[in-house]
């Protein structure tokens, strides 16, 4: 199993006005990550290898209100096209 991990961090704590780290991994970003993953799998000749997409979201970076959220199997590449 190959895992492709996207890490996003925001200084603003979760729940405050503005975009959270998780919201920053929007559909266009997911398509770009999936395309990069497909390129990697092709170059390494592992197109048949099972893979998954993982998101690590950090809100409140550098503050006393830091939270880390990990979403395993964040999306399926089939959902993108």
Sine and cosine of phi, psi and omega as CSV:
sin_phi,cos_phi,sin_psi,cos_psi,sin_omega,cos_omega
0.00,0.00,0.78,-0.63,0.05,-1.00
-0.96,-0.29,0.77,-0.64,0.02,-1.00
-0.95,-0.32,0.78,-0.62,0.09,-1.00
-0.97,-0.26,0.85,-0.53,-0.15,-0.99
-0.92,-0.39,0.76,-0.64,0.12,-0.99
-0.93,-0.37,0.83,-0.56,0.01,-1.00
-0.93,-0.36,0.81,-0.59,0.04,-1.00
-0.81,-0.58,0.66,-0.75,0.01,-1.00
-0.72,-0.69,0.57,-0.82,0.05,-1.00
-0.71,-0.70,0.60,-0.80,0.05,-1.00
-0.96,0.29,-0.50,0.86,-0.03,-1.00
-0.95,0.32,0.75,-0.66,0.05,-1.00
-0.90,0.44,0.48,-0.88,0.03,-1.00
-0.85,0.53,0.63,-0.78,0.04,-1.00
1.00,-0.06,-0.29,0.96,0.06,-1.00
-0.99,0.13,0.25,-0.97,-0.03,-1.00
-0.84,0.54,0.62,-0.78,0.02,-1.00
0.92,-0.40,-0.03,-1.00,-0.06,-1.00
-0.99,0.11,0.74,-0.67,0.08,-1.00
-0.99,0.17,0.24,-0.97,0.00,-1.00
-0.87,0.49,-0.64,0.77,-0.02,-1.00
-0.91,0.41,-0.61,0.79,0.00,-1.00
-0.91,0.42,-0.38,0.93,-0.03,-1.00
-0.95,0.31,-0.24,0.97,0.05,-1.00
-0.99,-0.11,0.95,0.32,-0.07,-1.00
-0.99,0.12,0.12,-0.99,-0.06,-1.00
-0.81,0.59,-0.65,0.76,0.01,-1.00
-0.90,0.44,-0.66,0.75,0.03,-1.00
-0.90,0.44,-0.65,0.76,0.03,-1.00
-0.89,0.45,-0.64,0.77,0.05,-1.00
-0.89,0.45,-0.66,0.75,0.02,-1.00
-0.90,0.43,-0.66,0.75,0.01,-1.00
-0.91,0.41,-0.68,0.74,0.02,-1.00
-0.89,0.45,-0.62,0.78,0.04,-1.00
-0.91,0.42,-0.66,0.75,0.04,-1.00
-0.89,0.45,-0.66,0.75,0.01,-1.00
-0.89,0.45,-0.68,0.73,0.02,-1.00
-0.89,0.46,-0.67,0.74,0.06,-1.00
-0.86,0.51,-0.72,0.69,0.00,-1.00
-0.87,0.50,-0.73,0.68,-0.01,-1.00
-0.88,0.47,-0.60,0.80,0.02,-1.00
-0.93,0.36,-0.73,0.69,-0.03,-1.00
-0.89,0.45,-0.59,0.80,-0.02,-1.00
-1.00,-0.02,0.11,0.99,0.03,-1.00
0.81,0.58,0.74,0.67,0.01,-1.00
-0.81,-0.59,0.56,0.83,-0.08,-1.00
-0.86,0.51,-0.41,0.91,0.00,-1.00
-1.00,-0.01,-0.07,1.00,-0.04,-1.00
-0.94,0.35,0.67,-0.74,0.09,-1.00
-0.93,0.36,0.60,-0.80,0.03,-1.00
-0.60,-0.80,0.26,-0.97,0.06,-1.00
-0.57,-0.82,0.30,-0.95,-0.01,-1.00
-0.92,-0.40,0.75,-0.66,-0.07,-1.00
-0.84,-0.55,0.67,-0.74,0.07,-1.00
-0.88,-0.47,0.77,-0.64,0.13,-0.99
-0.92,-0.39,0.89,-0.45,-0.04,-1.00
-0.91,-0.42,0.80,-0.59,0.00,-1.00
-0.87,-0.49,0.88,-0.47,0.07,-1.00
-0.93,-0.36,0.53,-0.85,0.02,-1.00
0.97,0.26,0.49,0.87,-0.03,-1.00
-0.83,0.56,0.80,-0.60,0.02,-1.00
0.98,0.18,0.17,0.99,0.03,-1.00
-0.89,-0.45,0.09,-1.00,0.07,-1.00
-0.98,0.20,-0.05,1.00,-0.05,-1.00
-0.93,-0.37,0.54,0.84,-0.06,-1.00
-0.94,0.34,0.73,-0.68,0.10,-1.00
-0.78,-0.63,0.59,-0.80,0.04,-1.00
-0.85,-0.53,0.79,-0.61,0.03,-1.00
-0.85,-0.52,0.77,-0.64,0.05,-1.00
-0.90,-0.43,0.81,-0.58,0.04,-1.00
-0.89,-0.45,0.97,-0.26,0.07,-1.00
-0.99,0.15,0.53,-0.85,-0.05,-1.00
0.79,0.61,0.78,0.63,-0.09,-1.00
-0.89,0.46,-0.53,0.85,0.07,-1.00
-0.31,-0.95,0.25,-0.97,0.07,-1.00
-0.98,-0.21,0.65,-0.76,0.00,-1.00
-0.90,0.43,-0.45,0.89,0.03,-1.00
-0.91,0.42,-0.38,0.93,-0.02,-1.00
-0.97,0.23,-0.15,0.99,-0.17,-0.98
-1.00,-0.06,-0.33,0.94,-0.12,-0.99
-0.85,-0.52,0.00,0.00,0.00,0.00
